[in-house]
Amino acid sequence: METIHICEPELNCLELFRMALSKNTNEERLRAINVMRHEVVSLGLENFPINAGKNAPVFVHWVAETSM
């Protein structure tokens, strides 16, 4: 068994994690959880500037660089 830590905003999207955890293999589940986390983060991006330069938060760049 593997422990998956989730933050408060992720709690608002538990149904997404239930779908991810319903995958057949552990590898598929972990990959689906990572995809769902990107989805959760993207839901809040409208609250932050996404332009290039100093105004863009680090996590916005992380989402852009690690999205599928």
WOKAJO-V830110 format. One record per pair of residues at least 24 apart in sequence whose C-alpha atoms are under 10 Angstrom apart, sorted by the first residue. I is the first residue (numbers start at 1). GAP is how many residues later the second one is. If there is no record, write none. Layout:
<<I;GAP> <I;GAP>>
This chain:
<<1;25> <2;24> <2;28> <4;26> <4;29> <6;31> <7;30> <9;28> <9;31> <9;32> <9;34> <9;35> <10;26> <10;27> <10;29> <10;30> <10;31> <11;29> <12;28> <13;24> <13;26> <13;27> <16;24> <34;32> <34;33> <35;31> <35;32> <35;33> <37;26> <38;24> <38;25> <38;26> <38;28> <38;29> <38;30> <39;24> <39;28> <42;25>>
